[in-house]
Amino acid sequence: MKTPRYTAQQVIAALQATHGMVYLAAQQLRCDPDTVRNYCKRHPSVEQAKQDARGAILDECELRLLKAIRKDQPWAIAFALRTIGKQRGYVERQELAHEGQVALTTSPEWLALRTRLVETLAPYPEARALLAQVLSGDDAAGPEHRNGATNGTGRKLKWANFAVTSTRKKARSIAS
């Protein structure tokens, strides 16, 4: 094992002088940032000095945020409520934790929607059959259609040749 080039105290002094910023401390010591990180891993006192310096910066940031809040700056108020006020319910989205399974396909709302979809498609037997197949979870290919176009799942699509047909019609009308 080679002898350390710097003492832990020298690295601590560099981190304190640069407010816990590893790259600037490395620049001051004229070494690689990995060297400073390694000192932080090997010496708890060096890591603590880095965390203390960063903590001081965070405290100053919070003081400036408080200043902006007291000046009724809307951005500062909103930011504080979104971050510090989270535990009081000031959130933009709720994070829910759930264990187990949720059976969406058996909920009354889903069953009513499913029934309505199938009833609405009654005049269109092919579409109704495809929907029933999809809703049942069967991944087999749907019924064949005349145009032969598919969407990659084996199901045939009626509208896939629409662009080709309409382009040909436009070409014919331009030519005549």
TORNU-304973 format. One record per residue (C-alpha): chain; y, x, z; residue number from 1; residue in one letter. Coordinates in Angstrom, 2 decimals. Layout:
BEGIN
(rec 'A',(Y,X,Z),NUM,'A')
...
end
This chain:
BEGIN
(rec 'A',(0.00,0.00,0.00),1,'M')
(rec 'A',(3.34,1.42,-0.99),2,'K')
(rec 'A',(6.23,1.75,1.41),3,'T')
(rec 'A',(8.81,-1.05,1.23),4,'P')
(rec 'A',(11.99,-0.06,-0.53),5,'R')
(rec 'A',(14.11,-2.39,1.62),6,'Y')
(rec 'A',(13.96,-3.38,5.24),7,'T')
(rec 'A',(13.69,-7.04,6.13),8,'A')
(rec 'A',(17.16,-6.75,7.65),9,'Q')
(rec 'A',(18.64,-5.53,4.33),10,'Q')
(rec 'A',(17.14,-8.51,2.48),11,'V')
(rec 'A',(18.40,-10.87,5.20),12,'I')
(rec 'A',(21.91,-9.41,4.89),13,'A')
(rec 'A',(21.82,-9.87,1.09),14,'A')
(rec 'A',(20.65,-13.48,1.44),15,'L')
(rec 'A',(23.35,-14.23,4.00),16,'Q')
(rec 'A',(26.02,-12.67,1.78),17,'A')
(rec 'A',(24.88,-14.75,-1.20),18,'T')
(rec 'A',(24.38,-18.01,0.75),19,'H')
(rec 'A',(20.60,-17.95,0.33),20,'G')
(rec 'A',(20.66,-17.59,-3.45),21,'M')
(rec 'A',(17.68,-15.45,-4.40),22,'V')
(rec 'A',(18.90,-14.21,-7.79),23,'Y')
(rec 'A',(22.27,-13.13,-6.44),24,'L')
(rec 'A',(20.63,-11.42,-3.46),25,'A')
(rec 'A',(18.31,-9.57,-5.86),26,'A')
(rec 'A',(21.29,-8.53,-7.95),27,'Q')
(rec 'A',(23.04,-7.22,-4.85),28,'Q')
(rec 'A',(19.92,-5.27,-3.83),29,'L')
(rec 'A',(19.34,-4.12,-7.44),30,'R')
(rec 'A',(15.81,-5.47,-7.55),31,'C')
(rec 'A',(13.83,-8.25,-9.16),32,'D')
(rec 'A',(14.15,-11.79,-7.72),33,'P')
(rec 'A',(10.37,-11.75,-7.17),34,'D')
(rec 'A',(10.92,-8.91,-4.69),35,'T')
(rec 'A',(13.21,-11.12,-2.62),36,'V')
(rec 'A',(10.71,-14.01,-2.86),37,'R')
(rec 'A',(7.90,-11.70,-1.74),38,'N')
(rec 'A',(9.95,-10.61,1.28),39,'Y')
(rec 'A',(10.43,-14.30,2.11),40,'C')
(rec 'A',(6.65,-14.83,1.98),41,'K')
(rec 'A',(5.81,-11.72,4.03),42,'R')
(rec 'A',(8.59,-11.95,6.62),43,'H')
(rec 'A',(9.24,-15.32,8.30),44,'P')
(rec 'A',(12.64,-14.03,9.49),45,'S')
(rec 'A',(13.72,-13.46,5.86),46,'V')
(rec 'A',(12.59,-16.97,4.83),47,'E')
(rec 'A',(14.43,-18.41,7.85),48,'Q')
(rec 'A',(17.62,-16.56,6.87),49,'A')
(rec 'A',(17.38,-18.02,3.35),50,'K')
(rec 'A',(16.84,-21.54,4.71),51,'Q')
(rec 'A',(19.69,-21.18,7.21),52,'D')
(rec 'A',(22.09,-20.06,4.47),53,'A')
(rec 'A',(21.08,-22.98,2.25),54,'R')
(rec 'A',(21.40,-25.34,5.21),55,'G')
(rec 'A',(25.00,-24.21,5.69),56,'A')
(rec 'A',(25.73,-25.03,2.03),57,'I')
(rec 'A',(24.16,-28.48,2.41),58,'L')
(rec 'A',(26.24,-29.13,5.52),59,'D')
(rec 'A',(29.39,-28.24,3.60),60,'E')
(rec 'A',(28.36,-30.51,0.74),61,'C')
(rec 'A',(27.81,-33.37,3.17),62,'E')
(rec 'A',(31.25,-32.76,4.68),63,'L')
(rec 'A',(32.86,-32.92,1.22),64,'R')
(rec 'A',(30.92,-36.08,0.46),65,'L')
(rec 'A',(32.18,-37.59,3.70),66,'L')
(rec 'A',(35.74,-36.60,2.70),67,'K')
(rec 'A',(35.32,-38.38,-0.65),68,'A')
(rec 'A',(33.87,-41.45,1.10),69,'I')
(rec 'A',(36.87,-41.58,3.41),70,'R')
(rec 'A',(39.14,-41.47,0.34),71,'K')
(rec 'A',(37.27,-44.58,-0.92),72,'D')
(rec 'A',(35.81,-42.77,-3.93),73,'Q')
(rec 'A',(33.32,-45.29,-5.44),74,'P')
(rec 'A',(30.95,-42.60,-6.76),75,'W')
(rec 'A',(30.70,-41.03,-3.30),76,'A')
(rec 'A',(30.05,-44.34,-1.57),77,'I')
(rec 'A',(27.36,-45.28,-4.10),78,'A')
(rec 'A',(25.73,-41.85,-3.85),79,'F')
(rec 'A',(25.65,-41.94,-0.06),80,'A')
(rec 'A',(24.15,-45.41,-0.01),81,'L')
(rec 'A',(21.48,-44.45,-2.58),82,'R')
(rec 'A',(20.48,-41.31,-0.68),83,'T')
(rec 'A',(21.40,-41.43,2.99),84,'I')
(rec 'A',(21.29,-45.24,3.13),85,'G')
(rec 'A',(17.74,-45.50,1.76),86,'K')
(rec 'A',(16.22,-46.22,5.16),87,'Q')
(rec 'A',(18.59,-49.19,5.53),88,'R')
(rec 'A',(17.47,-50.69,2.24),89,'G')
(rec 'A',(20.19,-49.43,-0.11),90,'Y')
(rec 'A',(17.91,-48.53,-3.00),91,'V')
(rec 'A',(18.04,-49.04,-6.76),92,'E')
(rec 'A',(14.32,-49.70,-6.94),93,'R')
(rec 'A',(11.70,-50.54,-4.36),94,'Q')
(rec 'A',(8.77,-48.22,-4.01),95,'E')
(rec 'A',(5.68,-50.19,-3.05),96,'L')
(rec 'A',(2.43,-48.73,-1.90),97,'A')
(rec 'A',(-0.76,-50.69,-2.46),98,'H')
(rec 'A',(-4.37,-49.93,-1.76),99,'E')
(rec 'A',(-7.20,-51.70,-3.51),100,'G')
(rec 'A',(-7.17,-53.70,-6.70),101,'Q')
(rec 'A',(-4.82,-56.36,-8.01),102,'V')
(rec 'A',(-6.49,-59.08,-10.05),103,'A')
(rec 'A',(-3.72,-60.09,-12.45),104,'L')
(rec 'A',(-6.08,-61.94,-14.75),105,'T')
(rec 'A',(-6.97,-64.44,-12.01),106,'T')
(rec 'A',(-3.43,-65.20,-10.84),107,'S')
(rec 'A',(-2.36,-68.83,-11.42),108,'P')
(rec 'A',(0.65,-67.71,-13.48),109,'E')
(rec 'A',(-1.52,-65.67,-15.83),110,'W')
(rec 'A',(-4.11,-68.40,-16.22),111,'L')
(rec 'A',(-1.36,-70.92,-17.11),112,'A')
(rec 'A',(0.17,-68.51,-19.65),113,'L')
(rec 'A',(-3.23,-67.76,-21.17),114,'R')
(rec 'A',(-4.00,-71.47,-21.55),115,'T')
(rec 'A',(-0.62,-72.10,-23.16),116,'R')
(rec 'A',(-1.07,-69.22,-25.63),117,'L')
(rec 'A',(-4.50,-70.44,-26.72),118,'V')
(rec 'A',(-3.23,-74.04,-27.08),119,'E')
(rec 'A',(-0.19,-72.90,-29.08),120,'T')
(rec 'A',(-2.42,-71.02,-31.50),121,'L')
(rec 'A',(-4.70,-74.05,-32.09),122,'A')
(rec 'A',(-3.42,-74.54,-35.69),123,'P')
(rec 'A',(-4.24,-70.89,-36.45),124,'Y')
(rec 'A',(-7.98,-70.42,-35.84),125,'P')
(rec 'A',(-8.11,-66.73,-36.85),126,'E')
(rec 'A',(-5.22,-65.80,-34.55),127,'A')
(rec 'A',(-6.67,-67.91,-31.76),128,'R')
(rec 'A',(-10.07,-66.20,-32.13),129,'A')
(rec 'A',(-8.44,-62.76,-32.05),130,'L')
(rec 'A',(-6.41,-63.67,-28.97),131,'L')
(rec 'A',(-9.48,-65.01,-27.19),132,'A')
(rec 'A',(-11.33,-61.82,-28.07),133,'Q')
(rec 'A',(-8.52,-59.62,-26.77),134,'V')
(rec 'A',(-8.13,-61.66,-23.59),135,'L')
(rec 'A',(-11.85,-61.49,-22.91),136,'S')
(rec 'A',(-11.63,-57.68,-23.01),137,'G')
(rec 'A',(-14.03,-57.38,-25.93),138,'D')
(rec 'A',(-13.02,-54.32,-27.98),139,'D')
(rec 'A',(-15.13,-55.24,-31.00),140,'A')
(rec 'A',(-13.42,-55.60,-34.36),141,'A')
(rec 'A',(-11.89,-58.96,-35.20),142,'G')
(rec 'A',(-12.68,-61.12,-38.23),143,'P')
(rec 'A',(-12.22,-59.66,-41.70),144,'E')
(rec 'A',(-9.09,-60.46,-43.73),145,'H')
(rec 'A',(-8.54,-60.36,-47.45),146,'R')
(rec 'A',(-6.09,-57.44,-47.58),147,'N')
(rec 'A',(-8.36,-54.96,-45.76),148,'G')
(rec 'A',(-5.56,-53.39,-43.66),149,'A')
(rec 'A',(-6.31,-52.41,-40.05),150,'T')
(rec 'A',(-4.32,-51.24,-37.07),151,'N')
(rec 'A',(-6.75,-48.50,-36.10),152,'G')
(rec 'A',(-8.81,-50.64,-33.74),153,'T')
(rec 'A',(-10.92,-52.23,-36.45),154,'G')
(rec 'A',(-8.89,-55.44,-36.35),155,'R')
(rec 'A',(-7.54,-56.52,-39.72),156,'K')
(rec 'A',(-3.86,-57.30,-40.09),157,'L')
(rec 'A',(-2.54,-59.95,-42.49),158,'K')
(rec 'A',(0.97,-58.55,-42.69),159,'W')
(rec 'A',(0.14,-54.89,-43.38),160,'A')
(rec 'A',(0.55,-55.15,-47.17),161,'N')
(rec 'A',(3.84,-57.03,-46.92),162,'F')
(rec 'A',(6.00,-53.93,-47.48),163,'A')
(rec 'A',(3.99,-52.88,-50.55),164,'V')
(rec 'A',(4.08,-56.39,-52.06),165,'T')
(rec 'A',(7.80,-56.90,-51.44),166,'S')
(rec 'A',(8.57,-53.44,-52.86),167,'T')
(rec 'A',(6.63,-54.27,-56.04),168,'R')
(rec 'A',(8.50,-57.57,-56.39),169,'K')
(rec 'A',(11.83,-55.76,-56.05),170,'K')
(rec 'A',(10.76,-53.19,-58.63),171,'A')
(rec 'A',(9.78,-55.97,-61.08),172,'R')
(rec 'A',(13.07,-57.82,-60.60),173,'S')
(rec 'A',(15.08,-54.62,-61.16),174,'I')
(rec 'A',(13.06,-53.79,-64.30),175,'A')
(rec 'A',(13.61,-57.21,-65.90),176,'S')
end
